[in-house]
Structure formats: structure tokens, C-alpha cells
Amino acid sequence: MPPGKVTSFPQAVKSEPHETVVTGIVEWPSKAVHDAGMPKVGEAMMAGFKDGTLREPPFDGIRIVMGEFEVLLDA
């Protein structure tokens, strides 16, 4: 995504010229599944870091932009 004139993802995360900004989305089937699953995701990631099966992510985690959304219209 090219930088915008006023605001954009690259500007929001202060990306360097050699960096690429990516976006992703996870859609959970329900809030109950989300609430039960997210702690398991965190636990699995921490276990992977501790036992060496998961490397550190190839990005600067301090610049992650996260959000949660509610469905307004499901057509």
C-alpha cells in the first residue's frame, strides 16, 4: 500500500523504506469461541517461544495495530 497524503498504514506504524506493511484478519464464529480460543492462542505462542519451536516474529511487535470489530451488516 503506498503511503497516503494525510494518513495511511505505513505512516501509522512509521515504516522504513525497506519495510512492507501487511494486514490480516481473523474471523471467529462467535464471541464465545473467541473468548475461549484467544487465551489458548497466547499460551501456545508462549510455549513455542519457550521450547524453541516458534521463533521470534519477523516484525517489531510494538508497532502492531490491533482492533476488534462488531458486524454491523451481514448480507
matplotlib code that plots the C-alpha trace (Angstrom):
import matplotlib.pyplot as plt

x = [0.0, 1.5, 1.7, -1.2, -1.0, -2.6, -2.6, -2.1, -0.9, 2.8, 2.5, 0.6, 3.4, 6.3, 7.5, 11.0, 11.6, 12.9, 9.8, 6.5, 3.2, 0.8, -2.7, -4.6, -7.9, -9.2, -12.9, -14.2, -17.5, -18.8, -17.8, -17.9, -15.4, -13.2, -13.2, -12.3, -9.8, -7.7, -6.1, -5.2, -3.5, -1.4, -0.5, 0.6, 2.7, 4.4, 5.0, 6.5, 8.9, 10.0, 10.6, 12.2, 9.7, 8.5, 10.9, 10.5, 8.2, 10.0, 8.5, 8.6, 5.6, 5.5, 4.2, 1.3, -2.1, -4.9, -8.6, -11.9, -15.0, -18.6, -20.7, -23.0, -24.5, -24.2, -25.6]
y = [0.0, 3.3, 6.0, 8.4, 12.2, 12.6, 9.2, 5.5, 2.2, 2.9, 6.2, 4.7, 2.2, 4.5, 2.0, 2.4, 2.4, -1.2, -2.5, -3.8, -3.2, -6.1, -6.5, -9.6, -10.6, -13.4, -14.1, -16.1, -18.0, -16.4, -14.3, -17.3, -19.2, -16.1, -15.7, -19.4, -19.5, -16.4, -17.5, -20.8, -18.9, -16.9, -19.9, -21.8, -18.9, -18.6, -22.3, -22.3, -19.4, -21.2, -24.6, -23.2, -24.5, -20.9, -18.2, -14.6, -12.9, -11.1, -7.8, -5.1, -6.0, -2.6, -1.2, -3.7, -2.1, -4.3, -3.8, -5.6, -5.1, -5.9, -7.0, -4.1, -5.8, -9.5, -9.6]
z = [0.0, -0.9, 1.8, 1.8, 1.8, 5.2, 6.9, 5.9, 7.4, 6.6, 8.4, 11.3, 12.0, 11.0, 8.4, 7.0, 3.2, 3.2, 5.1, 3.8, 5.7, 5.7, 7.1, 8.2, 9.7, 11.8, 11.9, 14.8, 14.5, 17.7, 20.7, 22.9, 20.6, 20.5, 24.3, 24.7, 21.9, 22.4, 25.7, 24.1, 21.2, 23.6, 25.7, 22.6, 21.4, 24.7, 24.9, 21.4, 22.3, 25.5, 23.9, 20.7, 18.3, 17.5, 16.5, 17.4, 14.9, 12.0, 12.9, 15.6, 17.9, 19.3, 16.0, 15.6, 15.2, 16.6, 16.7, 17.4, 15.3, 15.5, 12.5, 11.5, 8.5, 7.4, 3.9]

ax = plt.figure().add_subplot(projection="3d")
ax.plot(x, y, z, "-o")
ax.set_aspect("equal")
plt.show()
